Amino acid sequence: MSLRLFLPTIVLFSSLLQFSPLVAAQKKSSPNVLFIAVDDLSTALGCYGNLIVKTPNIDRLAATGVRFDRAYNQLPLCNPTRASLMTGLRPDQIGVYDLDRHFREDVPDAVTLPQAFQKAGYFAARVGKIYHYNVPASIGTDGFDDRPSWNLTVNPKGRDKAEEDLIFNAEPHRKISAALSWLAADGTDEEQTDGMIATEAIQLMKKNRDRPFFLAVGFFRPHTPYVAPKKYFELYPKAQMRLPWAPADDRDDIPVPAFAHNCPIPNYNLSHDVLLGATQAYYACVSFIDAQVGRLLAALDELELAEDTIVVFWSDHGYHLGEHNGIWQKRTLFEEGARAPLIIRAPGQTGNGQATRRIVEFVDIYPTLTDLAGIGSPKGLAGRTLKPLLRDPLVTWNGTAITQVLRPDDDRLDSMVMGCSIRTDRWRYTEWAEGKSGVELYDHHSDPNEFHNLAIEPDQQAQAVIKRLQPLLRAKASGKVPTVPVNQSRL
C-alpha cells in the first residue's frame, strides 16, 4: 500500500500570513474553541442513556460540561444542517435543502462562525468534515467547503479509502455512501482517516497553544460505510444486538411523506441477521470515534489548555437504527432524526457537570460561542445564546425547535413536499405540505417514542394543541417548496 494515501492535504490560506503577533499577544487571554463535529451520530451514547454503547470519553466530557438532552437540528441532512449551523441561519434563509447547493449562492456575504472568530483575531483551522462532504468519495479533499471560513485546512485520507473494495454492501444496487455497508478493518486507529484527523488536530493544538484558536475537528464516522478497526466490532457481539421495538401497527397512522424516500420499504427488506450486523457496525464506529475524542481531550489536558478552551461536541443530525418498524439512517422529522447530541464545556460556567432538558436548536450554537468568547456576531442570527443554560441548566427558557425536510412527492415524482415540525417541551407537531399531505401530533409526556399520531382523530385537547402550535410553526418555517433549483436525486 502506498504511503501517499496516508499523507493529509494541507492548505494554508493567505489570511494566515496576515495574522499579527501583536493581535495574538493581545488576545492570548481569550478562550480557545475546540469544535468537534461527528457525522450521522444519534444520541446512542452512554451519557444519553444508551445502555449498550461504550463511550467513556464522550461521557467524561458530558460529566464536565453541560449535556443538552433536547437539542434539535434544522434539517436532518448533512449539507443543509451544517450550512445552517455554521451561518446561524435557518434553511429557508440560506436556501439550502439538498446536498448540492452552497449557502453562498443565496447569502454570499454571510459571516460564518469561524469567520466571526477570525475577525476577532483568532486562528481558524479545519481538520476533516465540517461543511458537507460526499462520504466516502470526497475524503481527502476540501469537499463542499467554504474557503473564507478558515486560515488553514487539513484533509487526511486513511486506509479506509484504500480498502473500500473490502467493504461489505448489504444493498449492492446502492453506493456504499447510502447503503447499509461496513468493514471491520485491520490496522490501528491512527491509520484510519478519523484517527489521522485526531492526530492532525492535536498537532495544530500544539503549534498554536500560545495564541487563541478556533479549531474545528470533523469526524466522518459513523456515516456509512461503517468502517472501524476490528477491536471495536469485538465490543459488540452480534448475538447481543437487538432491533428497536415498535407496535405492529405503528405505521398505520403515519403519513406516507413522513418516511424517508430513500428507505421506501421497512428495513430495506434486509434479513434480521444483516440488520443486526449493521447495528453492530454502527456501534463499533461510535466507540471508535469516542476513542478519537478521548485523544483530543487528553491533548487539551497535557498541553494545559483545558481551562482555557471551550469544547463543543455535536453531530449534524440524528440517525435511525430501525425505529418505527424499519426506518434507517436520516431524513425524517421523527425524534430520532431531529434530535442530536450537543455537549458544551465552557470554562467558568456554573452549570458544568449537569444536563438540561430545555429545548434548544442548532442555530443557537453560533451566538452561544461568540457570547462565551466575548466577540461580535452579525445581526440577524436566527438563534439565541445558550449561556443562561450553561450557568443554570434549570433556568426558565420556553424554547421551541423547528426542523424541516424537503423530499420528492411519493404520488408525483416531478414535485416536492416540504415537511415542517415544531418541538415543544411536551409536543411534536408536524405538517407535510402545510397539512395537505399529512399531519402528525405526538404527546411526549405519554408517548416518547411517537407511536400514536393524535392528529388522525384529534380529541378536544389535540385540536387545541394543533390550533396553538400551527401558527408558531408556520411563523418560523414557510413549509413552501423553494423556488431555487433542487436536485431531487441528491435529497
Order of alpha helices (4+ residues) and beta strands (2+ residues): beta-alpha-alpha-beta-alpha-beta-beta-alpha-alpha-alpha-beta-beta-alpha-beta-beta-alpha-beta-beta-alpha-alpha-beta-beta-alpha-beta-alpha-beta-beta-beta-alpha-alpha-beta-beta-beta-beta-alpha
